[in-house]
Amino acid sequence: MHRLAVAVLMAACIAGIAHAALQEPRQASVFAAPLVTRTPPPADAAWETVTLPDDAGYSRPDRAKAPAWYRVGFDYPDDPARQAQWAAYVPYFYDGGDLWLNGTLVASVPENTEQVYARTYRPQMTVFPAPLLRPGRNELAIRVAAPKGYPLRFPRVAVGPQAELQPLHDRRLFWTRTVPELTVLVSVLVAGFVVFIWWRRRSEVLYGLFGLAAALWATRTMTFLIDAMPMAQWQWWRVIYNSATGGFVIVMAVFTLRYAGVHRPGLERGLVAYWLLGPLSFALGGIAAEPFVARYWLGGMMGVGLLIIATSIGYARRRGTLTSAALSAVMAFAVLVGVHDYLITWDPRLLGRFLPEWVGHRIHVLHFGSNMLLLAMAALLTARFLRTLSSLEDLNRTLETRVADRERALAANYERLAALEREHAASEERQLIMRDLHDGLGSQLFTSLSRVERGDMDDGQIATALRSCIADMRLALDALASDEHNLGAALGNFMFRWEAQLIAAGVRPRWDIDLPDDAMPLAPHAALQLLRVAQEALTNVLKHARATRVEVRLRQLGDMLEMEVEDDGHGLVGEPRRQGHGLGNMRSRAQRLGGALEVRSGPTGTCVVLRLPMTAPVA
């Protein structure tokens, strides 16, 4: 433990010694004039003492835009162990110039010429040649070129070992150079992606506004990446830069209004008109109008920023959600950092009263705040997209549930309708069977009973009548007994009974049945009527035709069923035409089935043809 404490103490002492080697003079001598020599002025020149960082707009307003020499001193250690590689670190050197060590030029930063406009936001670090350093007091002289449009500003210079200055240089380089590079790259990619979404869905105005804002911000941020540019192009670039800066603020305002549900076409047109005022001023006044545009036109954007804050706060109060509160906070932060950068540029003394050290670093934070704003906008649109997606999924689930409910209801209704149809069909079948029995078997029995009661029938006639009733009953049972509407089974029974009767009567029968296995089923009542027609036709053959041969043909032709009963008897030609009950009954049965009956008769035989649809109606 004792050794650990000693090691920690020694490390702290070494760190303190190293830190003590870093020197940041707070006082400097300045020599400013409309024209200054490119070599350091002599010691007896009109040097003035200033406090660093120096803002010429306050320290010497009459020479605020004149070039100047700054002279600072620092101590170089005489201990060889501490004489490491030394350097000077200058946080900002906007307009360029020269750096001299003990009367020798050691570094130059590009400055403005008649052909090239140079302005760099990079921090500068100059490594001192070891032979130029001398133990004890050393002098560093820095010439600062004349600025354009702004008062001359000079930071506090740090001198010391390079190893201690390098982290300071790299940190500021990251924030002032690397972050803008990343901002431009990401903003361009996001702008392209979001604008493509808006292009495919023009109704999503917020996506279009966000894409435009990202594109404008990428354009504006490029100023931190440009160190020098031909003067003619620089003038146009300043027009683009200021237009992009103002346009970004205006688009943010319109985005906030639309997102908050405040649609004021007149206000939006007014904002766009104010946006165009800056480029119009450039067009009328040229590059000379830039100070006016940058100071007053961009300054007016703070009013637009207040509108953004008020709208976002009103939206947050109405919605009362974390998202709306986050939008309000981010918008307020972006506006405040914009005000900060405006004051840093035009009136740093106001901020210097509260944050003197911070103002001296001259770090513009608007591009950091705007990056956060763009991230917040992206998060809001993403959350909005996810809410919309969730709503669509909920709607789909609701629709699926409703469709499933409707399908179940339709299925239930279909089952009820099918049951009703079956009941209705069964009821109609029963009615038809009852009517058929009443008109056929019942009428025959009633007639026979009446004749027996009157004594008009002998035993043989009674037996014949009863056999006819039994045959008719069997025919009905064969046709109606099958639940599967199997015409083949009923036809087989019919053929079996009539085969014996015809042979007994001396008539040779022939049955030609050509029905496919998958023939459409025939309703029981329709099958009964078909067999009754066949029975009537065969009965006529036995009673009247005096035939020796009869052929029954049954086949399916498409969706029609055709039956022919043909005998070789004497036929109906030459006989008195009698309207018997047999042919009339057959035609009546065919009509009830939606079919037709045709009787073809000649000298040598008669053919009865019945055609009816396979889907014969039951009534």
Backbone hydrogen bonds, N-H to C=O, Kabsch-Sander energy under -0.5 kcal/mol:
donor,donor_aa,acceptor,acceptor_aa,energy
5,A,1,M,-2.2
6,V,2,H,-2.1
7,A,3,R,-2.4
8,V,4,L,-2.4
9,L,5,A,-2.4
10,M,6,V,-2.5
11,A,7,A,-2.5
12,A,8,V,-2.2
13,C,9,L,-2.2
14,I,10,M,-2.7
15,A,11,A,-2.4
16,G,12,A,-2.5
17,I,13,C,-2.6
18,A,14,I,-2.7
19,H,15,A,-2.7
20,A,16,G,-2.2
21,A,17,I,-1.1
21,A,18,A,-0.6
22,L,18,A,-0.6
22,L,19,H,-1.1
23,Q,159,V,-3.5
28,A,50,V,-2.1
29,S,71,R,-2.4
30,V,48,E,-3.3
31,F,69,W,-2.5
33,A,67,P,-1.5
45,A,42,P,-1.6
47,W,45,A,-2.6
48,E,30,V,-2.6
50,V,28,A,-2.9
52,L,26,R,-2.7
54,D,154,F,-2.7
56,A,54,D,-0.6
56,A,152,L,-2.9
58,Y,55,D,-2.0
59,S,55,D,-2.4
60,R,56,A,-1.7
63,R,60,R,-1.8
64,A,61,P,-1.2
66,A,63,R,-1.3
68,A,144,V,-1.9
69,W,31,F,-2.7
70,Y,142,I,-2.8
71,R,29,S,-2.6
72,V,140,L,-2.6
74,F,138,N,-2.0
76,Y,136,G,-3.2
82,R,79,D,-1.9
83,Q,79,D,-0.5
83,Q,80,P,-0.9
84,A,82,R,-1.7
87,A,160,G,-2.6
88,A,126,T,-2.6
89,Y,158,A,-3.4
90,V,88,A,-0.5
90,V,124,Q,-3.4
96,G,93,F,-1.0
97,G,109,V,-1.6
98,D,143,R,-1.2
99,L,107,A,-2.6
100,W,141,A,-3.6
101,L,104,T,-3.2
102,N,100,W,-0.5
102,N,139,E,-3.0
104,T,101,L,-1.4
106,V,99,L,-2.9
107,A,99,L,-1.4
109,V,97,G,-3.1
112,N,95,D,-0.6
113,T,116,V,-2.9
117,Y,229,M,-3.0
118,A,116,V,-0.6
119,R,227,D,-2.2
120,T,94,Y,-1.6
124,Q,90,V,-2.8
126,T,88,A,-2.6
127,V,125,M,-0.5
128,F,86,W,-2.5
132,L,129,P,-1.3
133,L,129,P,-0.6
133,L,130,A,-1.2
136,G,76,Y,-3.3
138,N,74,F,-2.7
140,L,72,V,-3.2
141,A,100,W,-2.3
141,A,139,E,-0.5
142,I,70,Y,-3.1
143,R,98,D,-2.4
144,V,68,A,-3.3
144,V,142,I,-0.5
145,A,96,G,-2.6
145,A,143,R,-0.5
149,G,147,P,-0.6
152,L,64,A,-3.0
154,F,54,D,-2.6
158,A,89,Y,-2.4
159,V,23,Q,-3.2
160,G,87,A,-2.1
162,Q,85,Q,-3.5
164,E,161,P,-1.1
165,L,161,P,-1.6
166,Q,162,Q,-2.7
168,L,164,E,-0.6
169,H,165,L,-2.5
170,D,166,Q,-3.0
171,R,167,P,-2.5
172,R,168,L,-2.1
173,L,169,H,-2.5
174,F,170,D,-2.2
175,W,171,R,-1.9
176,T,172,R,-2.6
177,R,173,L,-2.0
178,T,173,L,-1.5
179,V,174,F,-2.8
181,E,177,R,-1.8
182,L,178,T,-2.5
183,T,179,V,-2.7
184,V,180,P,-2.7
185,L,181,E,-2.2
186,V,182,L,-2.8
187,S,183,T,-2.7
188,V,184,V,-2.3
189,L,185,L,-2.1
190,V,186,V,-2.9
191,A,187,S,-2.9
192,G,188,V,-2.4
193,F,189,L,-2.2
194,V,190,V,-3.0
195,V,191,A,-2.7
196,F,192,G,-1.6
197,I,193,F,-1.7
198,W,194,V,-2.6
199,W,195,V,-2.8
200,R,196,F,-1.8
201,R,197,I,-1.7
204,E,201,R,-1.9
205,V,203,S,-1.9
207,Y,204,E,-0.6
208,G,204,E,-1.2
209,L,205,V,-2.6
210,F,206,L,-2.5
211,G,207,Y,-2.5
212,L,208,G,-2.3
213,A,209,L,-2.6
214,A,210,F,-2.5
215,A,211,G,-2.2
216,L,212,L,-2.6
217,W,213,A,-2.4
218,A,214,A,-2.2
219,T,215,A,-2.0
220,R,216,L,-2.5
221,T,217,W,-2.4
222,M,218,A,-0.9
222,M,219,T,-0.5
223,T,220,R,-1.4
224,F,221,T,-1.8
225,L,222,M,-1.5
226,I,222,M,-0.5
226,I,223,T,-0.6
227,D,225,L,-0.7
229,M,117,Y,-1.9
231,M,115,Q,-2.8
234,W,230,P,-2.6
235,Q,231,M,-1.8
236,W,232,A,-1.1
237,W,233,Q,-2.4
238,R,234,W,-2.2
239,V,235,Q,-1.3
240,I,236,W,-2.4
241,Y,237,W,-3.2
242,N,238,R,-2.6
243,S,239,V,-2.3
244,A,240,I,-2.7
245,T,241,Y,-2.5
246,G,242,N,-2.6
247,G,243,S,-2.8
248,F,244,A,-2.2
249,V,245,T,-1.5
250,I,246,G,-2.3
251,V,247,G,-2.9
252,M,248,F,-2.2
253,A,249,V,-2.0
254,V,250,I,-2.4
255,F,251,V,-2.8
256,T,252,M,-2.5
257,L,253,A,-2.4
258,R,254,V,-2.7
259,Y,255,F,-3.0
260,A,256,T,-2.2
261,G,258,R,-1.3
262,V,257,L,-3.0
263,H,261,G,-0.8
264,R,262,V,-0.8
268,E,264,R,-2.5
269,R,265,P,-2.5
270,G,266,G,-2.0
271,L,267,L,-2.3
272,V,268,E,-2.3
273,A,269,R,-2.3
274,Y,270,G,-2.3
275,W,271,L,-2.0
276,L,272,V,-2.0
277,L,273,A,-0.8
278,G,274,Y,-0.7
278,G,275,W,-0.8
280,L,276,L,-1.9
281,S,277,L,-2.0
282,F,278,G,-2.0
283,A,279,P,-2.4
284,L,280,L,-2.0
285,G,281,S,-3.0
286,G,282,F,-2.5
288,A,285,G,-0.6
289,A,286,G,-1.7
290,E,287,I,-1.8
293,V,289,A,-2.8
294,A,290,E,-3.7
295,R,291,P,-2.1
296,Y,292,F,-2.7
297,W,292,F,-1.1
298,L,293,V,-2.4
300,G,296,Y,-2.0
301,M,297,W,-0.6
301,M,298,L,-0.9
302,M,299,G,-1.8
303,G,300,G,-1.1
304,V,300,G,-1.0
305,G,301,M,-2.3
306,L,302,M,-2.0
307,L,303,G,-1.8
308,I,304,V,-2.1
309,I,305,G,-2.4
310,A,306,L,-2.8
311,T,307,L,-2.5
312,S,308,I,-2.6
313,I,309,I,-2.6
314,G,310,A,-2.5
315,Y,311,T,-2.3
316,A,312,S,-2.3
317,R,313,I,-2.3
318,R,314,G,-1.9
319,R,315,Y,-2.7
320,G,316,A,-2.7
325,A,321,T,-2.0
326,A,322,L,-2.4
327,L,323,T,-2.3
328,S,324,S,-2.2
329,A,325,A,-2.4
330,V,326,A,-2.6
331,M,327,L,-2.5
332,A,328,S,-2.3
333,F,329,A,-2.4
334,A,330,V,-2.6
335,V,331,M,-2.2
336,L,332,A,-2.4
337,V,333,F,-2.5
338,G,334,A,-1.6
339,V,335,V,-2.3
340,H,336,L,-2.4
341,D,337,V,-2.4
342,Y,338,G,-2.1
343,L,339,V,-2.4
344,I,340,H,-2.6
345,T,341,D,-1.8
346,W,342,Y,-2.6
347,D,343,L,-1.9
350,L,347,D,-1.0
351,L,347,D,-0.7
352,G,348,P,-2.6
353,R,349,R,-1.2
353,R,350,L,-0.5
354,F,351,L,-1.5
355,L,351,L,-3.3
359,V,355,L,-2.5
360,G,356,P,-1.6
361,H,357,E,-0.8
361,H,358,W,-1.0
362,R,358,W,-0.7
362,R,359,V,-1.1
364,H,362,R,-0.7
365,V,363,I,-0.6
369,G,365,V,-2.7
370,S,366,L,-3.3
371,N,367,H,-1.2
372,M,368,F,-2.1
373,L,369,G,-2.2
374,L,370,S,-2.9
375,L,371,N,-2.4
376,A,372,M,-2.7
377,M,373,L,-2.8
378,A,374,L,-2.7
379,A,375,L,-2.6
380,L,376,A,-2.7
381,L,377,M,-2.8
382,T,378,A,-2.6
383,A,379,A,-3.0
384,R,380,L,-2.8
385,F,381,L,-2.8
386,L,382,T,-2.8
387,R,383,A,-2.6
388,T,384,R,-2.5
389,L,385,F,-2.8
390,S,386,L,-2.9
391,S,387,R,-2.7
392,L,388,T,-2.5
393,E,389,L,-2.6
394,D,390,S,-2.9
395,L,391,S,-2.9
396,N,392,L,-2.9
397,R,393,E,-2.8
398,T,394,D,-2.8
399,L,395,L,-3.1
400,E,396,N,-3.1
401,T,397,R,-2.6
402,R,398,T,-2.9
403,V,399,L,-3.3
404,A,400,E,-2.7
405,D,401,T,-2.7
406,R,402,R,-3.1
407,E,403,V,-3.1
408,R,404,A,-2.7
409,A,405,D,-2.9
410,L,406,R,-3.5
411,A,407,E,-3.0
412,A,408,R,-2.8
413,N,409,A,-3.0
414,Y,410,L,-3.2
415,E,411,A,-2.7
416,R,412,A,-2.6
417,L,413,N,-3.3
418,A,414,Y,-3.3
419,A,415,E,-2.7
420,L,416,R,-2.9
421,E,417,L,-3.2
422,R,418,A,-2.8
423,E,419,A,-2.9
424,H,420,L,-3.2
425,A,421,E,-3.5
426,A,422,R,-3.0
427,S,423,E,-2.7
428,E,424,H,-2.7
429,E,425,A,-2.8
430,R,426,A,-2.7
431,Q,427,S,-2.4
432,L,428,E,-2.9
433,I,429,E,-3.1
434,M,430,R,-3.1
435,R,431,Q,-2.7
436,D,432,L,-3.0
437,L,433,I,-3.1
438,H,434,M,-2.6
439,D,435,R,-3.1
440,G,436,D,-2.6
442,G,437,L,-4.5
443,S,438,H,-0.8
444,Q,440,G,-2.6
445,L,441,L,-2.7
446,F,442,G,-2.6
447,T,443,S,-2.5
448,S,444,Q,-2.6
449,L,445,L,-2.8
450,S,446,F,-2.1
451,R,447,T,-2.1
452,V,448,S,-2.5
453,E,449,L,-2.5
454,R,450,S,-1.5
455,G,451,R,-0.9
455,G,452,V,-0.8
456,D,451,R,-2.8
457,M,451,R,-0.5
462,I,458,D,-2.2
463,A,459,D,-2.5
464,T,460,G,-2.5
465,A,461,Q,-2.6
466,L,462,I,-2.5
467,R,463,A,-2.4
468,S,464,T,-2.3
469,C,465,A,-2.1
470,I,466,L,-2.6
471,A,467,R,-2.7
472,D,468,S,-2.2
473,M,469,C,-2.4
474,R,470,I,-2.7
475,L,471,A,-2.3
476,A,472,D,-2.0
477,L,473,M,-2.6
478,D,474,R,-2.8
479,A,475,L,-2.0
480,L,476,A,-2.1
481,A,477,L,-1.9
482,S,478,D,-0.5
485,H,482,S,-0.8
487,L,485,H,-1.1
490,A,486,N,-1.4
491,L,487,L,-2.6
492,G,488,G,-2.3
493,N,489,A,-1.9
494,F,490,A,-2.0
495,M,491,L,-2.7
496,F,492,G,-2.2
497,R,493,N,-2.0
498,W,494,F,-2.3
499,E,495,M,-2.2
500,A,496,F,-1.0
501,Q,497,R,-1.4
502,L,498,W,-2.7
503,I,499,E,-2.1
504,A,500,A,-2.4
505,A,501,Q,-1.5
506,G,503,I,-1.6
507,V,502,L,-3.0
508,R,506,G,-0.5
508,R,548,T,-2.8
510,R,550,V,-1.4
512,D,510,R,-0.5
512,D,552,V,-3.4
513,I,511,W,-0.6
514,D,512,D,-0.6
514,D,554,L,-3.5
519,A,516,P,-1.4
522,L,485,H,-0.9
527,A,523,A,-2.7
528,L,524,P,-2.4
529,Q,525,H,-2.4
530,L,526,A,-2.2
531,L,527,A,-2.4
532,R,528,L,-2.2
533,V,529,Q,-2.2
534,A,530,L,-2.3
535,Q,531,L,-2.9
536,E,532,R,-2.8
537,A,533,V,-2.5
538,L,534,A,-2.5
539,T,535,Q,-2.5
540,N,536,E,-2.2
541,V,537,A,-1.6
542,L,538,L,-2.2
543,K,539,T,-2.4
544,H,540,N,-2.8
545,A,540,N,-1.1
545,A,541,V,-0.7
546,R,541,V,-0.7
547,A,541,V,-0.6
550,V,508,R,-2.0
551,E,566,E,-3.0
552,V,510,R,-2.9
553,R,551,E,-0.5
553,R,564,E,-2.8
554,L,512,D,-2.8
555,R,562,E,-2.2
556,Q,514,D,-1.2
557,L,555,R,-0.5
557,L,560,M,-2.5
558,G,556,Q,-0.6
560,M,557,L,-1.6
561,L,612,L,-3.2
562,E,555,R,-2.8
563,M,610,L,-2.8
564,E,553,R,-2.6
565,V,608,V,-2.4
566,E,551,E,-2.7
566,E,564,E,-0.5
567,D,606,T,-2.4
568,D,549,R,-1.5
570,H,545,A,-1.6
573,V,602,G,-0.5
575,E,572,L,-1.5
578,R,576,P,-0.5
580,G,578,R,-1.7
584,G,580,G,-1.3
585,N,581,H,-2.6
586,M,582,G,-2.3
587,R,583,L,-2.5
588,S,584,G,-2.4
589,R,585,N,-2.5
590,A,586,M,-2.3
591,Q,587,R,-2.5
592,R,588,S,-2.1
593,L,589,R,-1.3
594,G,591,Q,-1.6
595,G,590,A,-3.0
596,A,611,R,-2.5
598,E,609,V,-3.0
600,R,598,E,-0.5
600,R,607,C,-3.3
601,S,599,V,-0.5
602,G,605,G,-2.9
605,G,602,G,-1.0
607,C,600,R,-3.6
608,V,565,V,-2.5
609,V,598,E,-3.7
609,V,607,C,-0.5
610,L,563,M,-3.2
611,R,596,A,-2.4
612,L,561,L,-2.3
614,M,559,D,-2.7
616,A,613,P,-0.8
616,A,614,M,-0.5
